[in-house]
Amino acid sequence: MKVIIIGAGIGGSALALSLQQLGVAHVLLEQAPEFGEVGAGIQLSPNGVRVLEKLGLADALRSFCTEPDFHKYSVWDTGETLLRTALMPRVRETYGFAYYHAYRPDLIEALTSRLDSQNLQLGKTVTAVGQSESGAWAECADGSRVDGDVLIGADGIHSVVREQIFKPDPPRASGYVTWRGVVERDAIKDLAIPVSAYVDMGPRLSFVYYYVSGGKRLNWLALGKAQDATRESWSQTASKDEIIEAFDGWYDRPRRVIEATEQPFVTALSDRNPLQSWVAGRIAVMGDAAHAMLPYHAQGAVQSIEDAWVLARTLAQADSPPQALDKFQTLRFERANLLVLSLIH
């Protein structure tokens, strides 16, 4: 069996590494010409960390993640902490694995550095996909075509595979955006922010922040009302002034962090009805392409990691590609969509 994977994000790279460990032939197609600093901080709960450690990343995670001691919830006008929820070591003691904060590029690098380069093709923008009774294929913008037995769309929120094969409902604007950025720790060292998980909460606005990259960077995001139409993209820039204006009247930590950020970004938050199916014959979607969810549960990345672990094993064990994909959907569909629906409703 040969598996075509479209998209070398967290889910696609985890799937490729899982298949590599199991000895299943595959090719990973990624539109970017090289891996760069795309994205920001992510939260890795124990269900995702467990899989990553099984993939051989335990030492790497300890080197570039941070493990917060508490979730600290503070009030917007004074910064007073009103609630602390214990994380370390209670999460490890309860679930057997850590709760980590990570920088997305660090995790992507840890995953892709372990891949056999012969199975990875960069600079491949997929423009069309299809299948026959005997196989599946992907056509790329450079005129090349890749053939295989199964095709997996791990190509994210703007998935070509989902749009061409599964005809989803259009996204619904939530009316909210997330501003985000990453700041070097040295630039805010006078603030003396300990390694914890922080949520500052105010009227129609919140500020979430935590350390990543082994404590060298502070990742932050602010959730608030949208002022205009904003694209659902992780690469759209924003001005510091517009973000700081939203925090007028707040205590000074959010403003200080935003001011120290070299370039903030903004993303519109949209939700979607779940797909009726993730599988069509020899083609399937996974991760955000299958079950994009709003960020409030911090489960988007780890659900794609769970997808990868389960899908690799169904592909390795099944008698036929369609049987493998059907089993994958049976095992994963209800669990992932439960999170999607809980956020919609």
N, C-alpha and C positions, 0 to 999 in steps of 0.2 A: 504494500500500500504506500502511495505517495500523497502527502498532505500539503496543500497550498495554504499558507497563512498570509493574510493581507493585513499589514499593520504591525509594527514592532514597538508598540507601546507596552505598558506593563503586562496586560493580558496576553497579547500576541507573543511577546518575548518569553513569558512564563510557559506558554504552551510549547513553543519551540524547544525550550530547555527540557521540559518534561518529556517530549517526544524523543529528544536526543538521548536522555537517560534510558528510555525504554527501547531504543534501537529502531524507531519507526522513521522511515524516510520522509523528509519534508523539505520545503523551501519557504523562507520567510521573506516577503516582499515589503519594502518600506519606501515611501515616497521621498523622504528626506535624503539628501546626498550624504549626510553624515549625522551622527548623533550629537545633539547640542543641548543647551539648557532651555528645554521647553517645559513649561509648567512651573509648579511651585511646590509647597509643602503638601504632604499627604499624611494621613493617620493610618497606621497599620495595627489593627486590632488582632487579638490572639489567633483568630481563625485564619487570617492571612499569614501571620508570622509562622504558624505551624507549617504551612505549605512551603514557604520560602526556606525554612530551615531544612525541610526534607529535600529541597533542591540544592542543598549545599551552601546556603548563604548565611549560615549562623554567624560566622566570624565577621563577614562583611557587614551584616546588620549592626553588630555591636560596634563596628568601627565608624559608621557614618550616621547612625540613628541617635536619637536621644530618648531616654526613658523617664518620663515625668513622674514626680512624686504625687502630685495632686491635680485634679481639676479645680481651678479656683474661679469662682463666679463673683464678679465685682459690680458695684453700682456705678453708673455713668458719670455722675456729677462730682463725687468725692474720691472715687477709686477704692472705696472701702470694700474689702472682701467679705461677702455675706455668707458664702457656702464653700466648703471644701469637701471634695469627694476623693478618697484615697485611691491611688493607682499602683504605685510601687511600694512594697512588693505584693500587694494584695491581688493584683491581676494575675501575676505568675502563680501565686499560691492557689488561686481559684481555678484557673484555666490551663495551667501548665506551660504557658508561653507568655511572652511579654506583650505589652502595649507600647508601640514605638511611634515616634515622630520622624519622618524622613523627608528628604528633598528628592523630588521625582527624578531629576537627572542622575543622582547618586544611585538610586535603585535600578534605573534603566541600564546604567553602566555596569552594575554588578551582575545583572541578568545577561546582557549581551556579550560581556567579556568572556563568558563561559560557553558561548555558542561556537560551533564549528563554522568558520567563515565561509566554507564551501556551500553552506545551506542558507546564507544570508545575501540578499541582493538589495543594495541601497540605490536610491534614485529611480525607483520603479513606481510611477504613478499609475495606478490601475484605473482604466477608463470603462471597461466592460467585463462582465463575468457571465458564465453560462455553463451548461452541462448537457450531457447526452446520457444514454442508458449505460455507457461504459466508463464515463469519466467526467471531469469538470475542468474548466480552463479560465484563465485570466488574461485579458489583453491590456497592454500598457501603452502609455503615451508615446514611448520611443519606438513603437511598432512591433515590439517583441510579444510573444505569447508563451505562457507557461501552462503546461498540461499536468494533470494529476488525477488521482482517484477521488479526492475529497477537496472541497474548498471551504475555508473558514474565514469569515469576515470578522476580524478583530480591529476594524478600522474606525472605531470611535463614534463620537456623537454625530459626525457628518458622513456616516458609513455609505460608501458606494454600493456595497453588497446589499445592505438593508433597503436602500432606495430602489435598486433595480429588481430585486427578487421578492421582497416581502411587503412592499407598498404600505408603509406605516401611515398612521394619522399624522397630520402636521403638528409641530410643537405648539404649545400654548404658552404665551408669555405670562409669567407669574406677577409681573409688575415690580419685581425686585432685581437688583444687580448685586454682584460681588466685586468689590475693588480688592486688589491684592498686590502684594509686593514682598520682596526679600531684602533684608538689610544686613550688612555685616555687623557682627557683634561689637567690634571695636568702635563702630560709629555711634553706638548707643551705650557704651560701657558705663557712662556716668549715671545711667538709669538703674544700674545694678538689679536687673531683672533675673530672678532665680530660674532654674530649669523646672518649669511646671507647665501645665496646660491652662491657658487663660481665656476667659470669656468675660468681656466688659459689656454689660447690657444696659440699653437706654431706650427711650421712646422711638419705636420704629427703626432702630439701628442697633447693631451689635459689632463688637470688635474682638476677633479671635486671633490669638498669636501664640507661638511656641517656637522653640529652637529646633534647628535641623543641622545637617552636615556636622555631626558630632559636637554641636554647640557653637560652631563658628558663625552661623547665620541665624537670624530670627525671621521666621515666616509669619506674615500677617494677612488677614482678610477681613474686610468690612462688608456687612450685609445691610442693604438699605433700599429705599424706594428708588425706582428708576425715574430719571428726569426726562429721558428721551429714548428713542429707539436705539438699542444697542445690540450688536451682533453676538450670537452665542459662540464666542471664540475666545480661546485662552491667550491670544496674541494681540488683542486690541489695547492700545495704550490709553492711559488716562492722565489728566493733569493733577498735580498735587493740590492745587488751589481748590478744585471742585470737591475733592475728597475732604480736605481740611474744613471747608465751609460746612459740610454736613455734620461735622463734629463741634460746631460752635456751641459753647456753653459746657462742654465736657471737661473733665479734668485733663491734665496736660499730657499724660503718657501716650495716648493714641496720636495726638498731633506731633509729638516729638519723634515717634517712630516713623510716621508718614514723611515728615520733613527729611529724615535721614535716608530715605529710600531713593535710589538712583532713578528708577523708572517704574512707576506703578502701572497696573493693567486693570481693565474692567471687562466683565463678562455678564451678559444677560442670563438670568435664570429662567429656564423654561421647563415645563413638565410634559409628559407624553402618556397617552394610554399605552399599556403593555401590548406588545405584538401578540397576535393570536397564536403564532408559532415561530420558533427560531429555526426551524428545519424545513427545507424543501428539497427532497431527494438527496443529492450528494453535496448540497450547500447548506451551511449553517452560519449563524452569527453568534457572537459571544461578547461578554463585557458590555461596555457602553453601547455598542452597536445593537445589542439585544435588549438591554434593560437599563438605559440611562436613568439616573436618579438624581434628585436634588441632594445637596451636600449635607443635609442636616443630621443624617445618621453616620456620616464619615465611613460609608461602607462601599462606595463605588469601586475603589481600587481593589479591595480585598475580595469583593464578589467576582471580579474578573480573574483574580488569582485562583479562587475556588473553581471557577469555570474551567480554567486551564488544566488544573490537576485532574478533575473528573473527566474532561473531554479526552485528554491524552490516554487515560486508562480505558475508556470505552473504545477508542480507536485501536489500541493495541490488542484488545481482547475479543472484539466482535468478529463474527464470520464474514460480514459484509459492511461496506461503508454506510449505506442507509440504516442498517441495524445499529451501528455504532452511534450515529447521530440521533436516532430516535431514543436510544437508551440515555444518552447525554441529556436530552431534553427532559425525559421522564425524571431523572435524578435532580435536575437543577431548576426547572421552570418554576415550580411553586415557591421554592425558597427565595429566589431572587425577586420574583414579582411581588411577593409579600412585602418586601421593602419598598418597591416602587409604589404600590397601592397605598401603603401607610403614609407615604409622603404626599401623594395626590389628595388623599382624603383627610 
